[in-house]
Amino acid sequence: MPPNILWICTDQQRYDTIHALNNPYIHTPNIDRLVSEGVAFTHAFCQSPICTPSRASFLTGMYPSSVHGCMNGNDQWAEAAPLVTKLLADAGYTCGLAGKLHLAGAQGRVEPRPQDDGYSVFHWSHGTHDQWPPGQHAYADWLRDQGHILGDMLENPASIPPELHQTSWCTDRAIEFIESATEPWLMSVNVFDPHPPFDPPQPYLDRYAVQDMPGPLFQESDLQAQDRLAAVDFQNVARRPEDFDAKHIQAAYYAMIELIDDNVGRMLEALERSGQYENTIVIFMSDHGETLGDHGLVAKGCRFYEGLVRVPLIISWPGHFQTNMVSDALVELTDLAPTLLDITGQPIPERMQGRSLLPILTGKADPHNHRDFVRCEYYRALSTVAQSRFVGSYATMLRDRRYKLVVYHGQDVGELFDLESDPGEFDNLWDNPAYTGIKLDLMKRSFDSLALAVDVGPKQVARF
């Protein structure tokens, strides 16, 4: 029988937030279990640091620009390529969703669904907001059935009981699906956390002492570096960490992830209780990261620091995939869709630009080599319609094992970091004449890959 797929995608979670993967400050025993029972990719990169383009990318296996899903405020999904959930539904999978989809704008409205996204069960909750009328926001409607009004509860979010939190609600819907769905099934669990505002339930925040937090990556030179990028879109301006209580934000962020971890445990228990654990692939990932005070920044925008574009990715299927394997191969989230099709024996469309990870998962390929470099795009991704203060920036990133090149198109600034000698990305070598040759080589590779990423139709075969 084809395997079931439990696909857990958090929102705005950095790569360095898992205890078993070298973060001693956070408590994630259930995610740690997935690390021990599967393959953890420590160098997985999203293809845009913003929700909508990233989700359009990993759900299709193509770059955001190829599927015209570049902006958070898209009026509707462009229908430029089938979602992998549609392809799996056509192959006999029952597909369900709880939480976000976010292939189109949802600011003050219910997000319009694609013509056919493959989901036969669809519990939509874009986030912990109260912007939608009764009957249109599944999470708020459920709270109302329990005798609560979401808008009233959000006046003091720290007091929301964990069992009434949106993360727990998504998990409840997933458990209902797991226990009732006809096999084979795929369940997308798309929680809103740890997306800002940083507002975990108080009992979880109490587990983290603010003074014990490690704090962000920051040097005084960051203020000048960010000032040079002032004309490039970002959700806030750079400040010194003490000016926005960065350690408190970090504690709250970790607390939100611990609530996610507890709910991961609940889903794993449901799989075991229903006898489906041995035949279920579990994916744990995030759509993009969070600056979390690094370089004086909070939230996201047109930047490509590791904390913003590098995300957790763990894939587990006991008895079938490698266990306790930590891979530092360069991988992209575009690789997920072809991986799922490969696992389930479905053809991979030629237009897909991702590469299947199945050989690494099954031990048939070197776990530390997958791509020579990874790419990331930003094309007016923060909607200039919804927020007029954004100018509509354009930028691309190419990162190989050692170097990261960022080109801010239409600007006279760029970034080049030597990640071997400068993992914190403090020393911008863009204007350093000693690195001119390296910069030009990376720019050519970036330009070549950008040209080859243009989707020319079903005969597109360029792979990276």
C-alpha positions as CSV (number, residue, x, y, z in Angstrom):
1,M,0.0,0.0,0.0
2,P,1.3,3.5,-0.8
3,P,2.5,5.4,2.3
4,N,0.4,8.0,4.1
5,I,1.9,11.5,4.3
6,L,1.7,13.7,7.4
7,W,3.1,17.1,6.1
8,I,3.7,19.6,8.9
9,C,4.6,23.1,7.8
10,T,5.2,25.8,10.4
11,D,5.2,29.5,9.5
12,Q,8.4,31.5,9.8
13,Q,10.6,29.0,11.7
14,R,14.3,29.3,11.5
15,Y,16.6,26.3,10.8
16,D,18.4,26.7,14.2
17,T,15.4,26.0,16.5
18,I,15.7,22.3,17.2
19,H,17.3,20.9,20.3
20,A,18.7,17.8,18.6
21,L,20.3,19.9,15.9
22,N,22.6,21.9,18.2
23,N,20.2,24.4,20.0
24,P,20.6,23.7,23.7
25,Y,18.2,26.6,24.7
26,I,15.0,25.1,23.2
27,H,12.9,22.1,24.2
28,T,11.7,20.0,21.2
29,P,11.6,16.3,22.3
30,N,9.1,15.3,19.7
31,I,10.8,17.0,16.8
32,D,14.0,15.5,18.2
33,R,12.3,12.1,17.9
34,L,11.8,12.7,14.2
35,V,15.5,13.6,13.8
36,S,16.4,10.3,15.4
37,E,13.9,8.3,13.3
38,G,14.6,10.0,10.0
39,V,16.8,12.3,7.9
40,A,17.4,15.8,9.0
41,F,18.6,18.3,6.3
42,T,20.5,21.0,8.0
43,H,21.0,23.1,4.9
44,A,17.5,23.3,3.4
45,F,16.6,26.6,1.8
46,C,13.3,28.2,0.8
47,Q,13.0,29.8,-2.6
48,S,11.6,33.1,-1.2
49,P,11.8,34.6,2.3
50,I,8.0,35.4,2.1
51,C,5.1,33.1,2.6
52,T,3.1,33.1,-0.7
53,P,6.0,32.8,-3.1
54,S,7.6,30.1,-0.9
55,R,4.4,28.1,-0.7
56,A,3.8,28.4,-4.4
57,S,7.3,27.1,-4.9
58,F,7.3,24.0,-2.7
59,L,3.8,23.0,-3.6
60,T,4.7,22.9,-7.3
61,G,8.4,22.0,-7.3
62,M,9.1,25.2,-9.3
63,Y,10.6,28.6,-8.6
64,P,8.1,31.4,-7.6
65,S,8.9,33.3,-10.8
66,S,8.1,30.2,-12.9
67,V,4.6,29.9,-11.5
68,H,3.8,33.6,-11.1
69,G,3.4,33.3,-7.4
70,C,5.7,36.1,-6.3
71,M,3.8,38.3,-4.0
72,N,2.1,38.0,-0.7
73,G,-0.9,40.0,-2.0
74,N,-1.6,38.0,-5.1
75,D,-5.2,38.5,-6.1
76,Q,-5.5,34.8,-6.8
77,W,-3.4,31.7,-7.4
78,A,-2.1,31.9,-11.0
79,E,-3.0,28.2,-11.8
80,A,0.4,28.1,-13.6
81,A,1.2,24.6,-12.5
82,P,-0.6,21.8,-10.6
83,L,0.0,21.5,-6.9
84,V,1.6,18.3,-5.8
85,T,-1.5,17.6,-3.7
86,K,-3.6,17.7,-6.9
87,L,-1.2,15.2,-8.5
88,L,-1.4,12.9,-5.5
89,A,-5.2,13.2,-5.3
90,D,-5.4,12.2,-9.0
91,A,-3.3,9.2,-8.0
92,G,-5.8,8.1,-5.4
93,Y,-4.8,10.0,-2.3
94,T,-7.3,11.6,0.1
95,C,-5.8,15.0,0.9
96,G,-6.7,17.2,3.8
97,L,-5.6,20.6,5.1
98,A,-5.8,22.4,8.4
99,G,-4.5,26.0,8.7
100,K,-2.9,28.1,6.0
101,L,-2.8,27.7,2.3
102,H,-1.7,31.2,1.3
103,L,-1.3,31.0,-2.4
104,A,-3.2,34.3,-2.6
105,G,-3.8,37.3,-0.5
106,A,-6.0,36.9,2.6
107,Q,-5.7,40.4,4.0
108,G,-9.3,41.2,5.2
109,R,-10.8,38.5,3.1
110,V,-11.1,34.8,2.7
111,E,-8.3,33.5,0.4
112,P,-9.8,32.3,-2.9
113,R,-8.9,28.6,-3.4
114,P,-7.2,27.2,-6.5
115,Q,-9.5,25.7,-9.1
116,D,-8.4,22.3,-8.0
117,D,-5.9,22.0,-5.1
118,G,-6.6,18.3,-4.5
119,Y,-7.9,18.8,-1.0
120,S,-11.2,17.1,-0.2
121,V,-11.0,18.1,3.5
122,F,-10.2,21.8,4.0
123,H,-10.2,23.6,7.4
124,W,-9.0,27.0,6.4
125,S,-7.4,29.3,9.1
126,H,-5.0,31.9,7.8
127,G,-3.9,32.8,11.3
128,T,-4.8,34.0,14.7
129,H,-6.6,37.0,13.4
130,D,-10.2,38.0,13.7
131,Q,-10.6,39.6,10.3
132,W,-13.2,37.3,8.7
133,P,-17.0,37.1,9.2
134,P,-18.6,34.1,10.9
135,G,-18.7,31.0,8.8
136,Q,-15.6,32.0,6.8
137,H,-12.8,31.3,9.3
138,A,-12.8,27.7,10.5
139,Y,-10.7,28.3,13.7
140,A,-12.8,31.3,14.8
141,D,-16.0,29.4,14.1
142,W,-14.8,26.4,16.2
143,L,-13.9,28.8,19.1
144,R,-17.4,30.3,18.8
145,D,-18.8,26.8,19.1
146,Q,-16.8,26.4,22.3
147,G,-18.3,29.6,23.7
148,H,-15.3,31.9,22.9
149,I,-14.9,34.9,20.6
150,L,-11.4,35.0,19.0
151,G,-11.3,38.9,18.9
152,D,-12.0,39.0,22.7
153,M,-9.3,36.4,23.4
154,L,-6.7,38.2,21.3
155,E,-7.0,41.2,23.7
156,N,-4.8,39.1,26.0
157,P,-3.3,36.3,23.8
158,A,-1.0,35.0,26.6
159,S,-4.1,33.9,28.5
160,I,-5.4,31.7,25.7
161,P,-5.3,28.1,27.0
162,P,-2.9,26.0,25.0
163,E,-5.7,23.6,24.0
164,L,-7.6,26.5,22.4
165,H,-4.6,27.8,20.5
166,Q,-4.6,27.7,16.7
167,T,-1.7,25.3,16.7
168,S,-3.7,22.9,18.9
169,W,-6.8,23.4,16.7
170,C,-4.9,22.5,13.6
171,T,-3.6,19.4,15.4
172,D,-7.1,18.4,16.5
173,R,-8.3,18.6,12.8
174,A,-5.3,16.5,11.7
175,I,-6.0,13.8,14.3
176,E,-9.6,13.6,13.2
177,F,-8.4,13.2,9.7
178,I,-5.8,10.6,10.6
179,E,-8.4,8.5,12.5
180,S,-11.0,8.7,9.8
181,A,-9.4,9.1,6.3
182,T,-9.3,6.3,3.8
183,E,-5.8,5.2,3.0
184,P,-3.6,6.4,1.3
185,W,-3.9,9.9,2.6
186,L,-2.0,13.2,2.8
187,M,-2.6,15.7,5.6
188,S,-1.2,19.2,5.4
189,V,-0.9,20.7,8.9
190,N,-0.1,24.4,8.3
191,V,0.0,26.1,11.6
192,F,0.4,29.9,11.9
193,D,3.1,29.9,14.6
194,P,5.9,30.9,15.2
195,H,4.9,33.8,13.0
196,P,4.7,37.2,14.7
197,P,3.2,38.5,16.9
198,F,5.3,36.7,19.4
199,D,2.5,35.7,21.7
200,P,2.7,32.2,23.2
201,P,0.5,31.0,26.0
202,Q,1.9,32.2,29.3
203,P,2.7,28.7,30.7
204,Y,5.0,28.1,27.7
205,L,6.7,31.5,27.9
206,D,7.3,30.8,31.6
207,R,9.6,27.9,30.6
208,Y,12.1,30.3,29.1
209,A,14.2,32.7,31.2
210,V,14.8,35.8,29.1
211,Q,18.2,36.4,30.7
212,D,19.3,33.0,29.7
213,M,18.6,33.4,26.0
214,P,21.7,33.6,23.7
215,G,20.5,36.7,21.9
216,P,20.7,37.5,18.1
217,L,23.7,37.8,15.8
218,F,24.5,41.5,16.0
219,Q,27.5,43.9,15.7
220,E,27.4,47.6,15.8
221,S,28.4,47.7,12.1
222,D,25.0,46.1,11.2
223,L,23.3,49.5,11.6
224,Q,25.5,51.0,8.9
225,A,25.1,47.9,6.7
226,Q,21.3,48.0,7.0
227,D,21.3,51.8,6.4
228,R,22.9,51.1,3.0
229,L,19.9,48.8,2.2
230,A,17.3,51.3,3.4
231,A,15.8,51.5,-0.1
232,V,15.2,47.8,-0.1
233,D,11.9,46.5,1.3
234,F,11.8,45.1,4.8
235,Q,9.1,45.0,7.5
236,N,11.1,47.1,10.0
237,V,14.2,49.2,10.4
238,A,17.4,48.0,12.0
239,R,17.9,48.8,15.7
240,R,20.2,47.6,18.5
241,P,18.8,44.4,20.1
242,E,18.3,46.1,23.5
243,D,16.1,48.7,21.8
244,F,13.4,46.0,21.0
245,D,14.1,43.5,23.8
246,A,15.5,40.9,21.5
247,K,16.0,38.3,24.1
248,H,12.3,38.5,25.2
249,I,11.3,38.0,21.5
250,Q,13.6,35.0,21.3
251,A,12.1,33.5,24.4
252,A,8.6,33.9,23.1
253,Y,9.6,32.5,19.7
254,Y,11.1,29.4,21.4
255,A,8.0,29.0,23.5
256,M,5.8,29.1,20.4
257,I,7.9,26.3,18.9
258,E,7.7,24.2,22.0
259,L,3.9,24.4,21.8
260,I,4.2,23.2,18.2
261,D,6.5,20.4,19.4
262,D,3.9,19.2,21.9
263,N,1.4,19.0,19.2
264,V,3.8,17.1,16.9
265,G,3.8,14.6,19.7
266,R,0.1,14.4,19.8
267,M,0.0,13.7,16.0
268,L,2.6,11.0,16.4
269,E,0.6,9.4,19.2
270,A,-2.5,9.4,17.0
271,L,-0.5,7.6,14.2
272,E,0.6,5.0,16.7
273,R,-2.8,4.7,18.3
274,S,-4.5,4.1,14.9
275,G,-1.8,1.6,13.8
276,Q,-0.7,3.8,10.9
277,Y,2.7,4.9,12.2
278,E,4.8,2.3,10.3
279,N,3.1,3.3,7.0
280,T,3.3,7.1,7.3
281,I,5.9,9.5,6.1
282,V,6.2,12.5,8.4
283,I,7.6,15.7,7.0
284,F,8.5,18.6,9.3
285,M,9.5,21.9,7.8
286,S,8.8,25.6,7.5
287,D,8.0,28.0,4.6
288,H,10.8,30.4,5.5
289,G,12.7,31.7,8.5
290,E,12.7,34.8,10.8
291,T,15.5,37.3,11.4
292,L,14.7,37.3,15.2
293,G,17.0,40.3,15.9
294,D,19.9,39.2,13.7
295,H,21.6,42.2,12.2
296,G,19.2,44.4,14.1
297,L,16.1,43.1,12.2
298,V,12.9,41.4,13.2
299,A,10.4,39.7,10.9
300,K,11.1,39.4,7.1
301,G,11.5,41.1,3.8
302,C,14.1,41.5,1.0
303,R,17.1,40.0,2.8
304,F,18.7,36.6,2.5
305,Y,20.5,36.0,5.9
306,E,20.7,32.3,6.9
307,G,18.1,32.8,9.7
308,L,15.6,34.0,7.1
309,V,16.1,31.6,4.1
310,R,17.4,28.5,5.8
311,V,14.6,26.3,7.4
312,P,14.2,23.0,9.2
313,L,13.5,20.0,7.1
314,I,13.1,16.5,8.6
315,I,11.6,13.5,6.7
316,S,10.9,10.3,8.5
317,W,9.5,6.9,7.5
318,P,10.7,4.2,9.9
319,G,11.8,1.0,8.2
320,H,12.1,2.6,4.8
321,F,14.3,5.7,5.2
322,Q,17.6,6.2,6.9
323,T,17.4,6.9,10.6
324,N,19.4,9.3,12.8
325,M,20.9,10.7,9.6
326,V,21.9,14.4,9.6
327,S,22.6,15.6,6.0
328,D,24.4,18.8,5.3
329,A,23.6,18.6,1.6
330,L,22.4,21.8,0.0
331,V,18.7,21.2,-0.7
332,E,15.8,23.4,-1.8
333,L,12.1,23.3,-0.9
334,T,11.5,22.8,-4.6
335,D,12.8,19.3,-4.0
336,L,9.8,18.3,-1.9
337,A,7.2,17.9,-4.6
338,P,9.3,15.6,-6.9
339,T,10.4,13.6,-3.8
340,L,6.8,12.9,-2.9
341,L,6.0,11.9,-6.4
342,D,9.1,9.7,-6.5
343,I,8.2,8.0,-3.3
344,T,4.7,7.2,-4.4
345,G,5.7,6.0,-7.8
346,Q,4.2,8.8,-9.7
347,P,5.8,10.5,-12.8
348,I,7.6,13.7,-12.1
349,P,6.5,16.4,-14.6
350,E,9.4,17.7,-16.8
351,R,8.5,21.2,-15.7
352,M,9.4,20.5,-12.1
353,Q,12.6,22.2,-11.2
354,G,13.2,20.4,-8.0
355,R,15.3,17.2,-7.6
356,S,14.0,14.2,-5.7
357,L,15.6,13.5,-2.3
358,L,14.6,9.9,-2.3
359,P,18.1,8.6,-3.1
360,I,19.4,10.3,0.0
361,L,16.5,9.2,2.1
362,T,17.0,5.5,1.2
363,G,20.8,5.5,1.5
364,K,21.4,5.1,-2.2
365,A,23.2,8.5,-2.6
366,D,25.8,10.5,-0.7
367,P,23.8,12.2,2.1
368,H,26.1,15.2,1.9
369,N,25.8,16.0,-1.8
370,H,22.6,17.0,-3.6
371,R,23.1,20.5,-5.3
372,D,26.1,22.6,-6.1
373,F,24.1,25.7,-5.0
374,V,20.7,26.9,-4.0
375,R,18.7,29.8,-5.2
376,C,16.2,32.2,-3.6
377,E,14.1,35.0,-5.3
378,Y,12.3,38.1,-4.2
379,Y,10.1,39.9,-6.7
380,R,8.0,42.6,-5.1
381,A,7.0,39.9,-2.5
382,L,5.7,42.3,0.1
383,S,2.6,43.6,-1.4
384,T,2.8,47.3,-2.4
385,V,-1.0,47.3,-2.6
386,A,-1.6,46.2,1.0
387,Q,1.3,48.4,2.4
388,S,2.2,51.4,0.3
389,R,5.5,52.0,2.2
390,F,7.1,49.2,0.3
391,V,8.7,50.2,-3.0
392,G,8.6,46.8,-4.7
393,S,12.1,45.5,-4.5
394,Y,13.7,42.8,-6.7
395,A,16.6,40.6,-5.6
396,T,18.1,37.1,-6.1
397,M,20.4,35.0,-4.0
398,L,22.8,32.2,-5.0
399,R,24.5,30.3,-2.2
400,D,27.1,27.5,-2.6
401,R,29.0,25.7,0.1
402,R,31.2,28.6,0.8
403,Y,29.8,31.9,-0.7
404,K,26.5,33.7,-0.7
405,L,25.9,36.3,-3.4
406,V,22.9,38.6,-3.2
407,V,22.0,41.0,-6.1
408,Y,19.6,43.8,-5.3
409,H,18.4,44.4,-8.8
410,G,18.1,48.1,-9.8
411,Q,20.2,49.1,-6.8
412,D,23.8,50.1,-6.5
413,V,24.3,47.7,-3.5
414,G,24.8,44.0,-3.2
415,E,26.2,41.4,-0.7
416,L,28.9,38.8,-0.9
417,F,29.7,36.7,2.2
418,D,32.3,34.1,2.8
419,L,30.4,31.7,5.0
420,E,33.5,29.7,5.8
421,S,35.3,32.6,7.5
422,D,32.2,34.7,8.3
423,P,29.2,32.4,9.2
424,G,27.4,35.3,10.9
425,E,27.3,37.3,7.6
426,F,28.9,40.4,9.0
427,D,31.6,41.2,6.5
428,N,30.2,42.2,3.2
429,L,32.8,41.6,0.5
430,W,30.8,43.1,-2.4
431,D,33.2,46.1,-2.8
432,N,36.4,44.2,-1.8
433,P,38.6,44.2,-4.9
434,A,40.3,41.0,-3.8
435,Y,37.0,39.2,-4.3
436,T,36.1,40.7,-7.7
437,G,36.8,37.4,-9.6
438,I,34.8,35.4,-7.2
439,K,31.9,37.9,-7.4
440,L,31.9,37.9,-11.2
441,D,31.9,34.1,-11.3
442,L,29.0,33.9,-8.9
443,M,27.1,36.6,-10.8
444,K,27.5,34.6,-14.0
445,R,26.3,31.4,-12.3
446,S,23.4,33.3,-10.8
447,F,22.5,34.9,-14.2
448,D,22.7,31.6,-16.0
449,S,20.5,29.9,-13.4
450,L,18.0,32.7,-13.5
451,A,17.7,32.4,-17.3
452,L,17.4,28.6,-17.1
453,A,14.7,28.9,-14.4
454,V,12.3,30.5,-16.9
455,D,9.4,28.2,-17.4
456,V,9.0,27.6,-21.1
457,G,6.2,25.0,-20.9
458,P,5.9,21.3,-20.4
459,K,9.2,20.6,-22.3
460,Q,11.2,22.5,-19.8
461,V,14.0,20.2,-18.7
462,A,16.6,22.5,-17.1
463,R,17.6,21.2,-13.7
464,F,20.0,22.6,-11.1
